[in-house]
Amino acid sequence: MTQNIDNKSPREYDFALIVGSVGEVTSSIEDALFEAGCDDATLSVKYGLLYMEFSRTAESLERAIITAILDVRRANLGADVLRVDECNLVTMAEIARRIGRSRQLVFQYMSGQRGPGGFPPPSCHLSAGAPLWAWCAVSYWLAQNDILRPEDGWNAEVVAAINNVLELAAQKKRNAALVKQVATELDPLP
């Protein structure tokens, strides 16, 4: 699924970024972020991390999030954006909540009792009795089957991709040699 963002008029997108290495919000941090372009964010500290809630106008969610990350970097706080505060792993109950349907209906989609079949399998915890699904895969299936707006499916892909890139960057900072070794052994990926 690809989305063409050409000729889309700007609209407001709400999202939050989690930023590391900033344990408190000071006036100098607020000023630096404001001057860097984060004047559309509300700042707070949660669990020792800077939590930035944005309401950003852009042509797409992708542009809104990427420009916000670049603005945080431009503030030169010595802080890294760790992730968009959106979890890609979801339970059956969370899938039901996100689409405004019952868990029973979601189970029927999963088991093939309803819908076209081919619901994505769980991504992890298959044997633990509490499997988790990748929201980007589920939302893609839902959008392909007219259960979810295509834009919502695309936005889930965007957030998952951004978080994957941010996590890889964090992993490289922690252990670049390991990342290089694994990438070398697995490259080229199928």
N, C-alpha and C positions, 0 to 999 in steps of 0.2 A: 504494500500500500504506500503510495507516495502522495504527497499533497502539493499542489501548485499554489504558492502564496502570491503569485503575480496578481495584480489588480484587486487585491483585498484591501478594503478600507480599514484603517486602524480602529481598534477597539480596546477595551480595558481587560487585562488579564490579572487575576489574583493568584499569587503563589508565594511560597516562603523559601528562603535560602538559609542553610545552616552553615555558619562560618566558625572555623576553629581559631585558636590563639588569641581570642579577645574575650577575656573573663569578665569585663565590666564595660559599661557604656559611659564614656567620659565626654565632656564637651568637645575635646579635640578629636575624638573618634567620630562623633556626630558631625562636626564641621568638615572633616576630611571626606566622609562618605557623602555628605550633602554636596560639597564642591565637585566631587567626582561624578555626580549625576544620580545619586541615590536619594533624591529629594522626594521620591514617591514610596519610600519605605518607612515602616515603623520598626524601631529597634527595641529589643529586649534581650535579656540573658536568661537562658533556660539550661539547666544542668551544666553550667559552666561554659556554654557555647553561645555565641552571638546568633540570635534568631531575628532574621530580617523578613518582615511581611511586606510584600510589594503589591501595589495596585498600579500596574504599568500599562501604558498605552503603546500598542505596537500592531503590526500587520498580522502577527501570528504569536502563539504561545512560545514557539521556538525563538523568535526574535526577541520577545520580551525577556525570557530567561537568560539567553546568551548575552544580551546587552547589560542586564543587571549584573551578571557574573563579571563581565569586563569592567563595569563601573566599580565594583568592589575591588577588583585588582588595581584599578587606576588610583584608588585612594591610598595605596602604598602603606597599608597598615601592618604588613608582614603577616597577614592572615590569609588562609586558604579557604575558598568556598568548598565545603566538604560534600554537599549534596543539596538537591532540591528536596524539600521536606514532603516527599511523596513515596510511599513504599510500593514497590512493584510486586512483592509477594503478598497474596491475599488468600483468605479462607473462603469457603463456600458462603458463609454468612456475610463476609465483606463484599463478595461479588453481588449477592442479593441486595445489600444495602446500597451499593453504588449504582445499580440499575433500577432501584425502586421496585423490585419484585420479591416474591417469597423465596425462601430457601428451598422449598419443595419444588418450585418451578425451575430453579437453577439446578437442582439435583436431576430433574427430568431432562434438562438440556445435556447435562454431563453424561447421563446414562443412555441417551439417545431415544428416550421415551417420547420426547417432544423436540420439535425443531428439526433441522435438516441432518443432524448427526455431525460427527467430526469435531466435537468439542475438544479443545486442547487438553492433553493430559496434565496432571499435576507436575510441578517442577521439582519439588523436593518433599521430604518427610513422607514418602510413599508408604513406608512400613510402620510409621509411628502412630497411625490412626488419626492423624490431623494433617492431611496433605495441604500443601500450599501451591497455588497456581500463580504464574506470571501474569500480572494484570495486563501487560502490553499484549500478550498472546490472546488472552480472553477477550479483551476489548476489540482486538482485530477480528476475531470470530464473530463477536456480537455485531460489530459494524458491518461485516460482510453479509450478515443475515438480517439486516435491517431491524435489529433490536436496540442498537445504540447508534447515535449519530456518527457518521464517518469522521467528523472533526474530533469527537471525543476519543475514538480509536487512535487517530493520528497523534493526538496530544499525549496519550499514554506512551506511544512509541517514542515521542520526542523526549519526555521526561526520563524514560528508561535509558535512552541513548546518552543523554547528558549525564545522568548519574553514573553510568558505566564508565564514561570518560573521566569524570571526576574521581571515581574510585580507583581507576588505573593510575592516575597521577599520584594519588595518595599512597598507593601500594609502591610505586616507583620511588617515592621519597623515603619510605620505610625500608625497602630492600630492593634496590635497583638491580643488583646482581641476580637475585631470584627471578624477578620479572623478565630480565633478559634471557636467562637460562630457559625458562618455561616457554617464552615466545620463540626462541630458537628451535626448541624441540618440537613445538606444535606448528611452526610456520612451514609451509603455507597451510592455513586452516582450510578445511574442506568447504 
